Amino acid sequence: MKYSYRTQGTCSREIEIEMEDGKIADVRFAGGCHGNLQGLSALVKGQTPEEVIEKLNGIKCGNKETSCPDQLARALQEMSAQK
């Protein structure tokens, strides 16, 4: 299953999430800090959405109210709610 999420309040513009057997198979960010987001994507692979949401929800970037990790958590929450 593939899911796309339009981010808000971050340098990245969109997150594409691919799920397989209830776990994250791949995450791709459009825009943002490429190296950091590649690292984030690699770290969440193989985890369930719930595990990632618990770890990343509420993380802020500088003075912003959100961050790319927080936006990933929000995307996973929205994706889970649509099931």
LINMO-V126807 format. One record per helix or strand of 3 or more residues. SS is the DSSP state (H for helix, E for strand). FROM is the first residue (numbers start at 1). TO is the last residue. If there is no record, write none. Layout:
ss/from/to
SS/FROM/TO
SS/FROM/TO
//
This chain:
ss/from/to
E/2/6
E/12/20
E/23/31
H/34/44
H/49/56
H/68/82
//
